[in-house]
Amino acid sequence: MSNFQVDNNLRFQYSCARERRLSACLIIYISWCFIVLSCYFVSIWARYEDKYEAIDLLYYLMYCILWKIMILLDAQFACTVSLVCDRFKAINESLSRTATILCKPYVAGEDRLSNSPIDAVQRFASIHGILCDLVDQVQNSYSISLVLVVISSQFHLITTVYFGITQFNVNDNGMMTFVILQAMSCSLHLLRLLMLVEPCYYTTAEGNNMKRIVCRMLTAAPTSGKMAFHLEVLSRQLMMRTVSYRPMAACALDRPLLAAVFGVVITYLVMLIQFQNYET
């Protein structure tokens, strides 16, 4: 079953409002990243004659170009995961309508599903399997880069916040500019983590919501017959194939990861500041 057939079976329709919101978020993210990198390059260029050689500016220019490529890859991953999340949301809406009709008695003259509930459950199981395969493909395609992003973001957050704190009390206009640039860089790394984690979190939430809907259908459906059999198959499929992004099985891209990253950053900052105070 192709992706177009999945959209047709779900009767999926693109939301213009959601597309605009997604495009606005990506544009804001990419623009802010480019602004931060440009400010860094301008600050180095302003002090070019005093401290830097031409080769240093060339190296930093290549570094900025590499960063821009990585930012575009992050935006591509976030957009792809958001599109997958929309499909899970669409299947949950269709499954909720099936559950609502299944849980209440039939009334003459009331609208029913175009297909029988049994056919609908079979179709949902097939579509869920295809979407899980798609999640695995996206996860495997970006696995190495995602792990590197998480590790590098932790390192950059520690270093940027630490150097910003150490230079905050220095009475020098150049140092205050450096502190402002460090704060902008910190916001860049935080925004980068959010762009990776939040779409994955909403996709995982839709997968868990599908489990709750199927449990409600299991309690309302008869304990025997074709409907009970197909619901049991779907529930086992949901248990065996959980929706989550775990690149290289190193970590789960979910909101607890943000809490873990903040905890690591705060712990190392406390250690570094204590060692600095001890040395002075």
Protein Blocks (a to p, Z undefined) as FASTA:
>chain_A
ZZklmmmmnopacdfklmmmmmmmmmmmmmmmmmmmmmmmmmmmmmmmmmpcfklmmmmm
mmmmmmmmmmmmmmmmmmmmmmmmmmmmmmmmmmmmmmmmmmpccdehiacdfbdfklmm
mmmmmmmmmmmmmmmmmmmmmmmmmmmmmmmmmmmmmmmmmmmmmmmmpccfklmmmmmm
mmmmmmmmmmmmmmmmmmmmmmmmmmmmmmmmmmmmmmmmcfbdjklmmmmmmmmmmmmm
ccdddehhlaccdfklmmmmmmmmmmmmmmmmmmmmmmZZ
